[in-house]
Amino acid sequence: MTIATEHIQPLLETKRIPAALVAAFLLQTAGALFWAGSAAERITVLENRADANRVAIEKVAVLEERSRTMQQSLDRIEAKLDRMEKPPSP
């Protein structure tokens, strides 16, 4: 035997780990893995929602630009009508 195993072996033999402690570690590990899996699933759902929202946001941006263009056209038309309605100055 090597020197390391000569010192470690007696420590392991004299200090037994209780079964309840081992069970607690296993349950905690299983709980952590379950939690991580459910967290990953929630993140995936949120990413999918964000992708769907991104498309809607792009559509709204296009509609806002079209609305702005229509408003500018309407302003020009109103200005021309106002000029046509005013009598010429002498």
C-alpha positions in Angstrom: 0.0 0.0 0.0 1.0 3.5 -0.6 1.4 6.2 2.0 -1.8 8.0 1.0 -4.0 4.9 1.2 -2.4 3.9 4.6 -3.6 7.3 6.0 -7.0 7.5 4.2 -8.1 3.9 4.7 -8.3 4.1 8.5 -10.2 7.4 8.3 -12.8 5.9 6.0 -13.2 2.8 8.2 -13.6 4.6 11.4 -16.0 7.3 10.2 -19.1 5.7 8.7 -21.5 7.9 6.8 -25.1 7.4 8.1 -27.6 6.1 5.6 -29.9 9.0 6.3 -27.2 11.4 5.3 -26.6 9.6 2.0 -30.4 9.5 1.4 -30.6 13.2 2.1 -27.8 14.0 -0.4 -29.4 11.8 -3.0 -32.8 13.5 -2.5 -31.3 17.0 -2.7 -29.4 16.0 -5.9 -32.6 14.6 -7.4 -34.5 17.8 -6.4 -31.8 20.0 -7.9 -31.9 18.1 -11.2 -35.7 18.3 -11.3 -35.7 22.0 -10.6 -33.0 22.6 -13.3 -35.1 20.6 -15.8 -38.3 22.6 -15.1 -36.3 25.9 -15.2 -35.0 24.9 -18.6 -38.5 24.2 -19.8 -39.8 27.6 -18.5 -36.9 29.3 -20.3 -37.7 27.6 -23.6 -41.3 28.6 -23.3 -40.3 32.2 -22.6 -37.9 32.2 -25.6 -40.7 31.0 -27.9 -43.0 33.7 -26.6 -40.3 36.3 -27.2 -39.9 35.1 -30.8 -43.7 35.4 -31.4 -43.7 38.9 -29.8 -40.7 40.0 -32.0 -42.8 39.3 -35.1 -45.7 41.3 -33.7 -43.4 44.2 -32.8 -42.0 44.3 -36.3 -45.5 44.4 -37.8 -46.4 47.3 -35.4 -43.3 49.2 -36.5 -44.2 48.8 -40.2 -47.8 50.0 -39.5 -46.5 53.0 -37.5 -44.3 54.0 -40.5 -47.2 53.6 -42.9 -49.4 55.7 -40.6 -46.7 58.4 -40.4 -46.4 58.5 -44.2 -50.2 58.7 -44.6 -50.3 61.6 -42.0 -47.6 63.5 -44.0 -49.6 63.0 -47.2 -52.8 64.2 -45.5 -51.0 67.3 -44.2 -49.7 68.1 -47.7 -53.3 67.7 -49.1 -54.8 69.9 -46.4 -52.1 72.5 -47.1 -52.9 72.5 -50.8 -56.6 72.8 -50.1 -56.0 75.7 -47.7 -54.0 77.5 -50.4 -56.8 76.9 -53.0 -59.5 78.3 -50.7 -57.7 81.5 -49.8 -58.4 84.3 -52.3 -55.3 85.7 -53.9 -53.8 88.8 -52.3 -54.0 92.1 -54.2 
